[in-house]
Amino acid sequence: MALFRRRRSNDTTDSTAAISAFWDAWPTLREPLAEAVEADRPAPDEVAERVTALVKAVHPDLDWEAGPAPSTPEPGLEDLDLSMDVDPDELLERLAALDDPAAFGQGPAHALTLRPGPSDDARIQSERWTRSAPDDDAWAFLPARPADHESLTGTVRWDDHELDLTHVSVSMRVDHATGRIEVGVYHPDNMFLSEDVRRALADHVVLLALGEDESVRRIGTVVPLEESPLDPLPPTSIPAAVRQMIDMLGGGNDGWVTLKATNLRQDQLVLSARHPVTRRDFPAFTLAVQVLVPYTDKGSDGQPDGASAVALQELESRLARLLDDNGALFLRSTLSGRRDLMYYLDPESDALAPFEEELKSWSEGDLKLSSRLDPDRAVFAAALRPYRRFLQG
């Protein structure tokens, strides 16, 4: 196996040290924060200032909030991950657990949530912060604010206005040029609110409907409306509109798209890739790893056949199990005796060494592997560039 590797740089050293400093301080922050959450009051100034300083050291764009842990509905069949990433044994375990809800246990009472906002760099660090969190039965550590439909049935207060969110309605329009949804938010009290409060309320409603990550992924503009929409919808319908848009953009097959083409020699190219994918997907996976895998047993179209087809499938399955939640396959391209695989790994996980070791077992030719830090996913974007017009419709 030929190996061309670019070792990880020291760019993450400061944030890694800051994350370690946060968790070193956590035992002294845990109880006062829990007391504040249980009493439904702000944390003491000294504690809040210390948490803020620790969080800003991780990334200056990060904010934080502490509160009750989000309620977790009892899982059902619709919640099972049936994508290409799931391990078959893990899927069977989860299916068995559906018959015994007690197996899922009681969740934590409190949540400490980092708020990266629109900053992708901050979101990478909030993910690393969560992944390095200690086990704590009483606390959930969230890298971004999740959706909270229950809060859409309550009230919020802004500038001495108590606003009942059950009266909110929305309008939605897909911007085909950007692949994002434009949302208008109407509340009957908008006429009494300042422009700043109307905009803050509109953003808050979308955040509760989708959560922070999905809002950044899928939403373009959010505007407050002075009049009720002609076809008013409840804000809880926004996630369904997002799913319909993803299906329309070709990403409805568990987040993957497959393209096929034939060259002049009648060799078939088969390319499968995650699409659509954003930096909010797998934010900690910033190490691009490309693997070129030769195979010997192929059909008349150049695609793997017989023993090679089985061996390739088994190799990918072993790599998926080995990586677990430390990496993911992003692209697979197969043409005339060669399969190109592109993975993204968490460089903080030290998953690369066992990944390489597993590849050494391949017996159908010399593998080639290269890796580089790529937080912007430029390697993946470049690989998809020749196919961009097909992916767009």
Secondary structure, 3 states (H helix, E strand, C coil): CEEEECCCCCCCHHHHHHHHHHHHHHHHHHHHHHHHHHCCCCCCHHHHHHHHHHHHHHCCCCEEEEEECCCCCCCCHHHCCCCCCCCHHHHHHHHHHCCCHHHHCCCCCEEEEEECCCCHHHHHHHHHHHHCCCCCCCEEEECCCCCCHHHHHCEEEECCEEEEHHHCEEEEEEECCCCEEEEEEECHHHHHCCHHHHHHHHHHHHHHHHCHHHHHHHEEEEEEECCCCCCCECHHHHHHHHHHHHHHCCCCECCEEEEEEECCCCCEEEEEEECCCCCCCCCCCCEEEEEEEECCCECCCCCECHHHHHHHHHHHHHHHHHHHHHEEEEEEEEECCEEEEEEEECCCCCCHHHHHHHHCCCCCCCCEEEEEECCCCHHHHHHHHHHHHHHCC
